[in-house]
Amino acid sequence: MSENEISYIIRGAIFKVYNTLGPGLLESVYVAALVYELKKGGLQTKVEVPVPVIYEDVKLEIGFRIDILVNNLVIIEVKSVENLAEVHHKVVLTYLKLSGKKLGILVNFNADNIAKSIFRKVNKL
């Protein structure tokens, strides 16, 4: 299954979670519900996946973690904030670069319109 096929399923799961729970909950609630929906859809998920940082051939033990990794191909960064900041978008791009993954999805569940709060980020896709 390609990154684009996976992202289609992810988007559907995001809508299902949002329509069921609505905005205003903690990020951890959305992560758990989204993982449940993705697994129900036949996808493999990993939560809180460490992101290694290599600096001049030294592996730095920093605490960066991907919220959800789907089928070891697509990164999902989940937020539940009033407004996304530019740094949220940059974090996803940096995770893609550091992990070598090609597609990331940033979603903010604390929104009036979930369709306008899902962002695809690509790295050489």
C-alpha positions as CSV (number, residue, x, y, z in Angstrom):
1,M,0.0,0.0,0.0
2,S,1.4,3.4,-1.0
3,E,1.7,6.5,1.1
4,N,-1.1,8.1,-0.8
5,E,-3.4,5.1,-0.3
6,I,-2.6,5.1,3.4
7,S,-3.2,8.9,3.7
8,Y,-6.7,8.4,2.2
9,I,-7.6,6.0,4.9
10,I,-6.0,8.2,7.6
11,R,-8.1,11.2,6.4
12,G,-11.3,9.1,6.7
13,A,-10.3,8.0,10.2
14,I,-9.6,11.6,11.2
15,F,-13.1,12.7,10.0
16,K,-14.7,9.7,11.9
17,V,-12.9,10.6,15.2
18,Y,-13.7,14.3,14.8
19,N,-17.3,13.7,14.0
20,T,-17.6,11.3,17.0
21,L,-15.7,13.3,19.6
22,G,-15.7,16.9,18.4
23,P,-13.1,19.5,19.3
24,G,-11.8,20.5,22.7
25,L,-10.3,17.2,24.1
26,L,-6.7,16.4,25.0
27,E,-4.4,15.4,22.3
28,S,-3.9,12.0,23.9
29,V,-7.6,11.2,23.5
30,Y,-7.5,11.9,19.8
31,V,-4.3,9.8,19.4
32,A,-5.9,6.8,21.1
33,A,-9.2,7.1,19.1
34,L,-7.3,7.6,15.8
35,V,-5.1,4.6,16.5
36,Y,-8.2,2.5,17.2
37,E,-9.8,3.6,13.9
38,L,-6.6,3.0,11.9
39,K,-6.2,-0.5,13.3
40,K,-9.9,-1.1,12.6
41,G,-9.1,-0.1,9.0
42,G,-6.4,-2.8,8.8
43,L,-3.4,-0.5,9.2
44,Q,-0.4,-1.1,11.5
45,T,0.3,1.7,14.0
46,K,3.0,2.6,16.4
47,V,2.6,5.3,19.0
48,E,5.3,7.7,20.4
49,V,8.0,6.4,18.1
50,P,11.4,7.8,18.9
51,V,13.0,10.0,16.2
52,P,16.8,9.6,16.2
53,V,18.9,12.8,15.8
54,I,22.4,12.2,14.3
55,Y,24.8,15.1,14.6
56,E,28.3,14.7,13.1
57,D,28.0,10.9,13.3
58,V,26.8,11.1,17.0
59,K,23.4,9.8,17.9
60,L,21.9,12.4,20.3
61,E,19.6,11.0,22.9
62,I,16.9,13.7,22.6
63,G,13.2,13.1,23.4
64,F,11.6,13.6,20.0
65,R,8.7,11.3,19.3
66,I,6.4,10.8,16.4
67,D,2.8,10.7,17.6
68,I,1.7,7.9,15.3
69,L,3.6,6.0,12.6
70,V,1.3,4.2,10.1
71,N,2.5,1.1,8.2
72,N,6.1,2.3,8.9
73,L,5.5,4.9,6.1
74,V,3.3,7.8,7.2
75,I,3.8,10.1,10.1
76,I,0.8,11.6,11.9
77,E,1.4,14.6,14.2
78,V,-1.7,15.2,16.3
79,K,-2.5,18.6,17.9
80,S,-5.4,19.9,19.9
81,V,-4.6,23.6,20.1
82,E,-6.3,26.9,19.6
83,N,-4.2,27.7,16.5
84,L,-1.5,25.9,14.7
85,A,1.8,27.8,14.7
86,E,4.4,27.7,11.9
87,V,6.6,25.6,14.1
88,H,4.0,22.7,14.1
89,H,4.4,22.5,10.4
90,K,8.2,22.6,10.6
91,V,8.3,19.8,13.2
92,V,6.5,17.5,10.8
93,L,8.9,18.4,8.0
94,T,11.9,17.8,10.4
95,Y,10.5,14.4,11.5
96,L,10.2,13.4,7.8
97,K,13.8,14.4,7.1
98,L,15.2,12.8,10.2
99,S,13.3,9.5,9.8
100,G,13.6,9.3,6.0
101,K,9.8,9.0,5.6
102,K,8.1,10.6,2.6
103,L,4.7,11.7,3.9
104,G,3.5,13.3,7.1
105,I,0.1,14.5,8.2
106,L,-0.5,17.3,10.7
107,V,-4.0,17.5,12.2
108,N,-5.4,19.9,14.7
109,F,-8.6,18.4,16.3
110,N,-9.4,21.6,18.2
111,A,-11.0,23.2,15.1
112,D,-14.4,24.3,13.9
113,N,-13.7,22.8,10.5
114,I,-11.6,19.6,10.5
115,A,-11.3,19.6,6.7
116,K,-9.3,22.9,7.0
117,S,-7.1,21.5,9.8
118,I,-5.5,18.6,8.0
119,F,-2.2,19.3,6.3
120,R,-0.1,17.0,4.1
121,K,3.7,17.4,4.3
122,V,6.0,15.7,1.9
123,N,9.6,14.8,1.8
124,K,10.7,13.7,-1.7
125,L,7.4,12.1,-2.5
